[in-house]
Amino acid sequence: MKKLRPLCVDLDGTLIYNDMVQESVILLLKKNIFYIFLLPFWLRKGLAYLKQEIAKRINFDPGILPYNQALITYLKEEKKKGRRIILVTASDQKIANKIIKNFDFFDGAVGSDGIHSYSGDKKRKKLNKEWGEKNYDYAGNSTVDLKVWPDSHDVVVVSSSPRLIEKIKKLNKTTLYFPSPKKTWIDYLRFLRILRWRRNILIFIPLIFEKSTDWRAWFTYGVAFLMLCMCSSSVSILSDLFDLSVDRRHPKKKHRPVAAGKISVGTAIFVSGILFLVSVLTSCFYTHYLAETFLFYFLFSLFYALVFKRYFILRVLGLIVISFIPVVAGMVMKMNVTFR
C-alpha cells in the first residue's frame, strides 16, 4: 500500500478564521490591563518569547473558536484514508496542543517554542527537516504561506483572494481551494454597531428645548453627532473584543462579525483606534471640552468592559453613566460653541 504524505495544516486563518496571537493579547489584557506595559519588554526578546509568555498567562476554550467547518470535514475524510494530520502554527506550542485536543484526527502539533516562531521561511525549514522537501502537503491561507508551498507536494488553500490564487497557480501544483468567509455590507454595519447610534440623538436636546431654527447650529451639532457616533462605534468594537468568549457561547451573538471570524481582531483594534482618534481630533476644532468628553467616554467604557461588567450594581451604574454621555456632549456644545 502506498504511504500517504502527511497533511500539515496552518492554524490562523486556515483551521480557524481568526488569529490566535491577536486573540491571546486581548485575553491577556482582559485578565489584567497592566500587562500592556510588559508586552514591549517581552517583544524585545523575540516574537516567539512574547507568544510564550502570553500563552503561560491565558486560558481559553478551544471548543468555541470560529473553525472552518468545510476544511474540518475534509481533514476528517483524509484521516479516514490513513493520512497523518499535523497542526503547524506560529502560535505557541501550548496553544497548539490545547487546540488539537479538541479533535480526534490530529496526530500532533508543531508550534512556536519561545525561541523560534514558525511562520513563513522558518515554517518551511521546519517542515522540510521533519518530513523532507516535497514529502508533505500543506494547507495555508495567506501570502506568507507562499514561502512554504514551493517545498510542499500539493497545496490546500483557504482564501478567496484573486491575487493569492493567481500566485498559487504559478506554482503548477495540485491545489484544493476552500473559500474564506464572505463579508457583506451588513456585516460591516453590525461591526460598527450602528443601532447604538440612536441614543446619540440626545446630543440635540439643547437645540430641541430652545426650538432653534438656526441651520448653522443644527449643522454644527450634526457634525458633533457624527463624531459621537464614531466614538460610540469605537468603544462598542472594543467592548466586543473583550466579550468574544461570552459572545461565542451565545446563540445569536456568536454570529457577530468579529466573534465569527469574518473580521479579524487586528482589524477591529485598528478601526476602533482610528474612529476614536478621528472623533477626538475633529472635536478639538469645536472645543477641547468636547474632546475631553469623548476621551472620558472611551476610557470609562474601557474600564466598564474590564471591571464594571463583572458586578451587577456597577454594571447598572456604568450603563446609566454611558447613556448620559450624549446629553453631556450636547450641554458641552451649548456652553462652549457659538454660532455666527
C-alpha positions in Angstrom: 0.0 0.0 0.0 1.3 3.4 -1.0 2.3 5.5 2.0 0.3 8.7 2.2 2.0 12.1 2.6 1.3 13.9 5.9 -1.0 16.9 5.6 0.3 19.9 7.5 -2.3 22.4 8.5 -1.9 26.1 9.4 -3.9 27.4 12.3 -4.6 31.2 11.9 -6.9 31.9 9.0 -6.9 28.3 7.9 -8.2 25.9 10.6 -9.8 28.9 12.4 -10.9 32.1 10.8 -9.3 34.3 13.5 -5.7 34.9 14.7 -4.8 33.3 18.0 -1.9 35.6 18.7 -4.2 38.6 18.4 -6.9 37.0 20.5 -4.3 35.9 23.1 -3.3 39.5 23.6 -6.9 40.5 24.1 -7.4 37.7 26.7 -4.2 38.8 28.5 -5.3 42.4 28.7 -8.8 41.4 29.8 -7.2 39.4 32.6 -5.1 42.4 33.6 -4.8 45.6 31.6 -1.5 46.4 33.1 0.1 43.6 31.2 0.2 46.1 28.3 3.4 47.5 29.9 5.1 44.1 29.8 4.4 43.4 26.2 7.3 45.6 24.8 9.8 44.0 27.2 8.8 40.5 26.1 8.8 41.5 22.5 12.4 42.7 22.8 13.4 39.1 23.5 11.7 38.0 20.3 8.2 37.3 18.9 8.4 33.7 19.9 9.2 34.7 23.5 6.3 37.1 23.5 3.9 34.4 22.4 5.2 32.0 25.0 4.8 34.5 27.9 1.3 35.3 26.8 0.3 31.6 26.5 1.5 31.0 30.0 -0.9 33.5 31.4 -4.1 33.0 29.5 -6.9 30.4 29.4 -9.3 29.8 26.5 -12.0 27.3 25.4 -10.9 25.8 22.1 -14.4 24.5 21.5 -15.9 27.9 20.8 -13.3 29.2 18.3 -14.6 30.0 14.8 -13.5 26.9 12.9 -13.5 26.4 9.2 -16.1 23.6 9.1 -15.6 22.8 5.4 -11.9 22.2 6.0 -12.5 20.1 9.1 -14.8 17.8 7.1 -12.0 17.4 4.5 -9.5 16.7 7.2 -11.7 14.0 8.8 -12.1 12.4 5.3 -8.3 12.4 4.8 -7.8 10.9 8.3 -10.1 8.0 7.4 -7.8 7.3 4.4 -4.9 6.9 6.8 -3.2 10.2 6.4 -1.3 11.9 9.3 -2.7 15.3 10.0 -0.4 17.8 11.7 -1.2 21.2 13.0 1.7 23.6 12.2 1.4 27.1 13.5 3.2 30.3 14.5 1.2 30.3 17.7 2.8 29.0 20.9 3.1 25.2 21.4 0.9 25.4 24.5 -2.0 26.9 22.4 -1.4 24.4 19.6 -1.6 21.4 22.0 -4.8 22.7 23.5 -6.5 23.1 20.1 -5.6 19.6 18.8 -7.1 18.0 21.9 -10.4 19.4 20.7 -10.3 17.0 17.7 -9.7 13.3 17.2 -8.0 13.5 13.8 -4.8 15.4 14.6 -1.6 13.3 15.1 0.5 16.1 16.5 1.2 19.8 16.6 4.2 22.0 15.8 4.1 25.5 17.4 6.5 28.2 18.4 8.7 27.2 21.3 9.8 30.5 22.8 12.8 30.7 20.6 11.6 30.0 17.1 8.3 31.4 15.7 7.4 29.0 12.9 6.0 31.3 10.2 7.0 31.7 6.6 10.5 30.6 5.8 11.1 29.2 9.3 8.0 27.0 8.9 9.2 25.8 5.6 12.6 24.8 7.0 10.9 23.1 10.0 8.6 21.0 7.7 11.5 20.1 5.4 13.5 19.0 8.4 10.7 16.8 9.7 9.4 15.2 6.5 11.7 16.2 3.7 11.1 18.5 0.7 8.0 17.6 -1.4 7.1 14.8 1.1 4.2 16.7 2.7 1.1 18.6 1.7 0.4 22.0 3.2 -2.8 23.9 4.0 -2.5 27.7 4.4 -4.3 30.9 3.7 -2.1 33.9 3.1 0.9 35.3 1.2 3.3 34.3 4.0 2.5 30.7 3.1 3.9 31.3 -0.4 7.2 30.6 1.3 6.0 27.2 2.3 4.0 25.9 -0.7 7.0 25.7 -3.1 8.5 23.0 -1.0 5.3 21.1 -0.4 3.9 18.4 -2.7 0.3 19.5 -3.0 -1.4 22.7 -1.9 -4.5 23.3 0.1 -5.5 27.0 0.2 -8.2 28.7 2.3 -8.7 32.0 0.6 -10.9 33.9 -1.9 -8.1 36.4 -2.7 -7.7 36.5 -6.6 -4.2 37.8 -6.2 -3.1 35.0 -3.9 -4.9 32.4 -6.0 -3.1 33.7 -9.1 0.3 33.3 -7.4 -0.5 29.8 -6.3 -1.5 28.8 -9.9 2.1 29.8 -11.0 3.4 27.1 -8.7 1.9 24.4 -11.0 0.9 22.2 -8.1 -2.2 20.1 -7.4 -4.4 22.6 -5.5 -7.5 22.3 -3.5 -9.4 25.5 -2.7 -11.6 26.5 0.2 -13.2 29.9 0.1 -12.6 32.4 3.0 -15.8 33.6 4.8 -17.8 36.1 2.8 -18.3 39.6 4.3 -21.3 41.7 3.3 -22.1 45.3 3.9 -24.5 44.1 6.7 -21.5 42.6 8.5 -19.7 45.9 8.4 -22.8 47.7 9.7 -23.1 45.2 12.5 -19.4 45.5 13.2 -19.8 49.3 13.7 -22.9 48.6 15.9 -24.9 51.5 14.2 -28.1 50.6 16.1 -26.4 52.1 19.2 -26.2 55.4 17.4 -29.8 56.0 18.2 -29.1 57.1 21.7 -26.6 59.7 20.4 -29.6 61.7 19.2 -29.8 63.0 22.7 -27.0 65.4 21.8 -29.6 67.5 20.1 -31.6 68.1 23.3 -30.3 71.7 23.8 -31.5 72.7 20.3 -34.8 70.9 20.7 -35.6 72.7 24.0 -34.6 76.0 22.5 -36.7 75.3 19.4 -33.8 76.5 17.4 -34.2 77.2 13.7 -30.6 78.2 13.1 -29.3 75.9 10.4 -25.7 76.6 11.4 -26.4 75.3 14.9 -28.1 72.2 13.6 -25.3 71.6 11.1 -22.6 72.0 13.8 -24.5 69.7 16.2 -24.9 67.3 13.3 -21.2 67.1 12.8 -20.7 66.6 16.6 -23.4 63.8 16.4 -21.3 62.0 13.7 -18.2 62.4 15.8 -20.0 61.0 18.8 -21.2 58.1 16.6 -17.6 57.3 15.6 -16.6 57.4 19.3 -19.6 55.2 20.1 -18.6 52.6 17.4 -15.0 52.7 18.7 -16.0 51.8 22.2 -18.6 49.2 21.0 -15.9 47.4 18.9 -13.5 47.5 21.9 -16.3 46.1 24.1 -17.0 43.3 21.6 -13.3 42.3 21.6 -13.3 41.8 25.4 -16.6 39.9 25.2 -15.5 37.4 22.5 -15.6 34.4 24.7 -19.1 35.3 26.0 -20.5 36.1 22.6 -19.3 32.8 21.1 -21.4 30.9 23.6 -24.5 33.0 22.8 -26.8 31.6 20.1 -27.2 34.9 18.4 -24.1 37.0 19.4 -21.8 34.2 18.1 -22.7 35.4 14.6 -21.3 38.9 15.2 -18.5 39.6 12.6 -15.6 39.5 15.0 -16.9 36.6 17.0 -17.5 34.6 13.8 -14.0 35.4 12.4 -15.3 37.4 9.5 -13.4 40.5 10.7 -10.1 39.9 12.4 -9.2 41.1 15.9 -6.3 43.1 14.4 -8.7 44.9 12.0 -11.1 45.6 14.8 -8.4 47.1 17.0 -7.2 49.3 14.1 -10.7 50.5 13.2 -11.5 51.2 16.8 -8.4 53.3 17.2 -8.9 55.2 14.0 -12.5 56.0 14.8 -11.6 57.2 18.3 -8.7 59.4 17.1 -10.8 61.0 14.3 -13.6 61.8 16.7 -11.3 63.3 19.4 -9.1 65.3 17.0 -12.1 66.6 15.0 -13.9 67.7 18.1 -10.9 69.8 19.1 -11.9 72.2 16.3 -15.1 73.0 18.2 -13.9 72.9 21.8 -11.4 70.9 23.8 -14.1 70.2 26.3 -15.9 68.1 23.7 -12.7 66.2 23.0 -12.3 65.6 26.8 -15.9 64.3 26.9 -15.1 61.8 24.2 -11.9 60.8 25.9 -13.8 60.2 29.1 -16.4 58.2 27.2 -13.7 56.0 25.7 -11.8 55.4 29.0 -14.9 54.9 31.1 -16.2 52.4 28.5 -12.9 50.5 28.6 -13.0 50.5 32.4 -16.6 49.3 32.2 -15.7 46.4 29.9 -12.8 45.3 32.1 -14.2 45.8 35.6 -17.8 47.1 36.0 -19.4 44.3 33.9 -18.3 41.7 36.4 -20.5 43.2 39.2 -24.3 43.7 38.8 -24.6 47.0 40.7 -21.5 48.6 39.0 -22.8 47.3 35.6 -26.1 49.1 36.1 -24.4 52.3 37.3 -22.0 52.1 34.4 -24.8 51.8 31.8 -26.5 54.9 33.3 -23.3 56.9 33.0 -22.8 55.8 29.4 -26.4 56.6 28.5 -25.9 60.2 29.7 -22.8 60.8 27.6 -24.8 62.2 24.6 -26.6 64.6 26.9 -23.4 65.8 28.4 -21.9 66.2 24.9 -24.9 68.4 23.9 -24.5 70.6 27.0 -20.8 71.0 26.4 -21.6 72.1 22.9 -24.3 74.5 24.2 -21.9 76.2 26.7 -18.8 76.4 24.6 -19.7 76.7 21.0 -21.1 79.9 19.5 -22.8 80.3 16.1 -22.3 83.3 14.0 
